[in-house]
Amino acid sequence: MHTKVTQILLALLCVSILASAVSAAPTTELRIVKIAADGETILAEKTVDYRWMEANLPVLGDGVTHYYHQGPVFEGDKWDPEETTNFKDRGAVKGTDVRDLAELVGGAEPGDEIMIRAADGYHVEFAYQNVYEPDPRQGPIGICWYNGDETEAGERQGRGYVPEYYMGMRLVFFADNSTNSEGLHVYGNWDMHETLPESTQHFYGDLYPSTGGLTVKWIDEIRIYTGGYHGERGALAGSLDGPATEATTEPLKTPISLMITLIAAIGAAALHARRGA
């Protein structure tokens, strides 16, 4: 009996790892969809891969210059206008402007919103002006498919084209270096305060601003919502081909965290079996 329980838990471990790996993996293809004001009707759509983007659209970045976002600041001014701490190096990336991708399906107009969605359903939205008329301190919003140089510290990104660039395709702001005393291309928290509408700003724990939370990884879809996105912003966005995923503010667990959880359960079951023998 106890052996059977352990076997079942092992099977669950394998299934969970495989299921999670599907959603937590590099993407190489992007679907762009324009949606009518009813929030459902698809007006136009196109699917392209990173090779097509590089060959047919202008390229952001040079594969040498590093671009940074900023994490939450817990001491002092949480907005950190001087950009002094907790930079998130996203690598020496190259990518494609969301604006150019939107134009493939008819583009956007003032009042529309553009959703950037990851394979696991996590998503962020941006107003028309932030995509089409970005302030230089924000810079173009890019979908990155290449990293020419590994990050100097923090989260590793992988190097080369996706899938070797294993955090790609990833959203990165190609900010200028006008607001950083070190001359770094940082899209900082105060930059977000000054350039993004409050409704699209990102906060860690609903309290601390963090542009790092905007850099969605494993992107597989761009949606242009005519008249704006009216769905729940804290929920996972389901596939347009199926029902929406249950609302949550957290992305799906990674294979590692699932493995730890289930291995612990298996260990407990095995210990129980020994004691009951």
C-alpha positions in Angstrom: 0.0 0.0 0.0 2.7 2.4 1.0 4.8 1.5 -2.0 1.8 2.3 -4.2 1.4 5.7 -2.6 5.0 6.5 -3.3 4.7 5.4 -6.9 1.7 7.7 -7.4 3.6 10.6 -5.9 6.5 10.0 -8.2 4.2 10.0 -11.2 2.7 13.3 -10.0 6.2 14.7 -9.7 7.0 13.8 -13.4 3.7 15.2 -14.7 4.0 18.4 -12.7 7.6 19.0 -13.9 6.6 18.4 -17.5 3.6 20.7 -17.3 5.5 23.5 -15.7 8.4 23.2 -18.1 6.0 23.8 -21.0 5.0 27.2 -19.6 8.4 28.1 -18.2 10.6 27.8 -21.3 12.1 30.1 -23.8 9.8 31.2 -26.7 10.9 31.6 -30.3 7.5 32.6 -31.9 5.2 35.5 -31.3 1.5 35.8 -32.1 0.2 39.4 -32.6 -3.5 39.9 -32.4 -5.8 43.0 -32.8 -9.0 42.7 -30.8 -12.2 44.7 -31.2 -13.8 47.0 -28.6 -15.9 44.1 -27.3 -12.7 42.5 -26.0 -13.3 39.2 -27.9 -13.6 39.6 -31.6 -10.3 39.2 -33.4 -9.9 41.8 -36.2 -6.4 40.7 -37.4 -3.6 38.4 -36.4 -0.2 37.3 -37.5 2.5 34.9 -36.2 6.2 35.5 -36.7 9.4 34.0 -35.2 12.5 35.8 -34.1 14.4 35.1 -37.3 11.7 36.8 -39.3 11.7 39.8 -36.9 15.4 40.3 -37.2 15.4 40.0 -41.0 12.3 42.2 -41.7 11.9 44.8 -38.9 14.3 47.4 -37.4 16.4 46.0 -34.6 16.7 47.6 -31.1 20.0 47.3 -29.3 23.5 46.4 -30.6 24.3 43.3 -28.6 27.0 45.2 -26.6 25.2 47.8 -24.6 23.5 46.5 -21.4 20.0 47.7 -20.4 18.7 47.7 -16.9 15.5 47.9 -14.9 15.2 48.6 -11.2 13.9 46.5 -8.4 12.1 47.7 -5.2 14.0 50.1 -2.9 13.2 49.3 0.8 15.3 52.0 2.5 14.9 55.8 2.0 12.9 57.2 -0.9 11.2 54.2 -2.5 11.2 56.0 -5.9 14.9 56.5 -5.7 15.0 59.5 -8.2 18.8 59.4 -8.3 18.9 55.7 -9.4 21.3 54.5 -6.7 20.5 50.9 -6.1 19.0 47.5 -7.0 19.6 47.6 -10.8 18.4 44.6 -12.7 20.8 43.9 -15.6 18.8 42.4 -18.5 21.9 41.9 -20.6 23.3 43.2 -23.9 20.0 42.5 -25.7 18.7 43.0 -29.2 15.0 42.9 -30.0 12.0 44.3 -31.9 10.0 47.4 -31.1 6.4 46.5 -29.9 5.2 49.4 -32.1 6.6 47.7 -35.3 5.0 44.4 -34.3 1.7 46.1 -33.7 1.7 47.6 -37.1 1.7 44.1 -38.6 -1.9 43.8 -37.6 -3.1 47.3 -38.3 -1.5 49.1 -35.4 -3.0 50.9 -32.5 -4.6 54.3 -31.9 -4.8 56.7 -29.0 -7.1 55.1 -26.4 -6.0 51.6 -27.2 -3.9 49.5 -24.9 -1.2 46.9 -25.8 -0.9 43.7 -23.7 2.3 41.8 -23.6 1.6 38.2 -22.5 3.9 35.4 -21.4 3.3 31.7 -22.2 2.1 31.1 -18.6 -0.6 33.8 -18.8 1.3 36.6 -16.9 0.8 39.9 -18.6 1.4 43.7 -18.5 -0.4 46.4 -20.4 0.8 49.7 -21.9 -0.9 52.8 -23.1 -0.7 53.9 -26.8 1.6 56.8 -26.0 4.2 54.6 -24.2 4.4 52.3 -27.2 4.1 54.8 -30.0 5.5 58.0 -28.5 7.9 56.9 -25.7 9.8 59.5 -23.7 13.6 59.0 -24.3 14.1 58.2 -20.5 11.7 55.3 -21.1 12.8 54.4 -24.6 11.1 52.0 -27.0 9.6 48.8 -25.5 11.3 45.9 -27.1 10.6 42.1 -27.4 14.1 40.7 -27.0 15.3 37.6 -28.8 19.1 37.9 -28.5 21.6 38.6 -25.7 25.1 39.3 -26.6 26.7 39.4 -23.2 25.7 37.7 -19.9 24.5 39.8 -17.0 27.2 41.1 -14.7 25.2 40.2 -11.5 21.9 38.8 -10.5 19.6 36.7 -12.6 21.3 34.9 -15.5 19.8 35.4 -18.9 21.6 33.0 -21.2 23.6 34.1 -24.2 22.9 34.1 -27.9 19.6 33.8 -29.7 16.6 32.1 -28.1 16.4 29.4 -26.9 20.1 29.7 -25.7 19.0 33.1 -24.4 16.8 31.2 -22.1 15.0 34.2 -20.5 13.8 35.2 -23.9 11.8 36.3 -25.5 11.8 39.1 -22.9 10.3 42.6 -22.6 13.0 45.2 -22.0 12.8 49.0 -22.1 15.5 50.5 -24.2 15.9 53.6 -22.0 18.5 56.3 -22.7 21.2 57.1 -20.1 20.1 60.7 -19.4 18.9 60.1 -15.8 21.7 57.8 -14.6 24.9 59.3 -13.0 26.9 56.3 -14.1 25.8 56.6 -17.7 23.9 53.3 -17.6 20.8 52.7 -19.6 18.5 52.2 -16.6 14.7 52.4 -16.7 14.4 53.3 -13.0 11.4 53.5 -10.7 11.3 57.3 -10.9 11.4 57.1 -14.7 8.3 54.9 -14.4 6.7 57.5 -12.2 7.3 60.1 -14.8 6.4 58.2 -17.9 3.8 55.5 -17.2 0.2 56.1 -16.2 -0.5 55.0 -12.7 -2.7 52.2 -14.0 0.2 50.5 -15.7 2.9 51.1 -13.1 4.2 48.0 -11.3 4.6 47.7 -7.6 6.2 44.9 -5.5 3.8 43.9 -2.9 1.4 46.7 -3.9 3.7 49.1 -2.1 7.2 49.4 -3.6 7.6 50.6 -7.2 9.7 48.2 -9.3 10.3 48.4 -13.1 11.8 45.0 -12.8 8.3 43.6 -12.7 7.5 44.9 -16.1 10.2 42.8 -17.8 8.0 39.9 -18.7 9.9 36.8 -19.9 8.9 33.9 -22.2 6.6 36.2 -24.2 4.4 34.5 -26.8 1.7 37.0 -27.6 1.0 40.7 -28.1 -2.6 41.9 -28.0 -3.9 45.2 -29.1 -7.2 46.1 -27.3 -9.3 48.6 -29.2 -10.5 51.2 -26.7 -8.3 49.7 -23.9 -8.1 46.5 -21.9 -11.0 46.1 -19.5 -10.1 42.8 -18.0 -8.7 42.1 -14.5 -5.2 43.3 -14.4 -4.1 41.1 -11.6 -5.3 37.9 -13.3 -3.5 35.5 -15.7 -4.7 36.1 -19.3 -6.0 32.8 -20.8 -5.4 31.8 -24.4 -7.7 33.4 -26.9 -8.4 29.9 -28.1 -9.7 28.6 -24.7 -11.1 29.6 -21.3 -9.3 32.1 -19.2 -7.0 30.8 -16.4 -8.2 31.2 -12.8 -7.2 34.7 -11.5 -4.0 35.0 -9.5 -1.3 37.6 -9.0 1.6 35.2 -9.2 3.0 33.4 -12.3 3.1 29.6 -12.3 5.6 27.9 -10.2 8.9 26.9 -11.8 9.9 23.2 -12.2 12.4 23.6 -9.4 9.9 24.8 -6.9 7.5 22.1 -7.9 10.2 19.5 -7.6 11.1 20.6 -4.1 7.5 20.5 -3.0 6.8 17.1 -4.4 10.1 15.5 -3.3 9.3 16.6 0.2 5.9 15.0 -0.1 7.4 11.8 -1.4 9.9 11.8 1.5 7.2 12.2 4.0 5.3 9.3 2.4 8.4 7.1 2.5 9.0 7.9 6.1 5.4 7.1 6.9 5.7 3.8 5.1 8.8 2.8 7.1 7.2 3.6 10.4 4.1 1.7 9.4 6.1 -1.4 8.3 
